[in-house]
Amino acid sequence: MACDPKLANRLKRSEGQIRGILKMMEDGKDCREVVTQLMAVRSSIDKVIGLVVTENLKQCMEDKEVDLAGEEMVKALEMIVKTR
């Protein structure tokens, strides 16, 4: 699988967030603040997962020349990923 630069940037941002969370924990920050940041990272990673799955499905369909119904499925998945 090729690494899309946009996905790489998203993952690098998440990596930075995780480093920030570790620093917050080392500095004894409030539990609610830490959990809020953890939930943000989880949301970001979930979005990346959705994008990777969508791109993989697109590639599979292009390789196998799947019919229009398959294209509709990808559009639906893209909508789900965008709304998360």
PyMOL commands that set and color helices and strands:
alter all, ss='L'
color gray80, all
select helices_A, chain A and resi 5-26+31-64+68-83
alter helices_A, ss='H'
color red, helices_A
deselect
rebuild
show_as cartoon
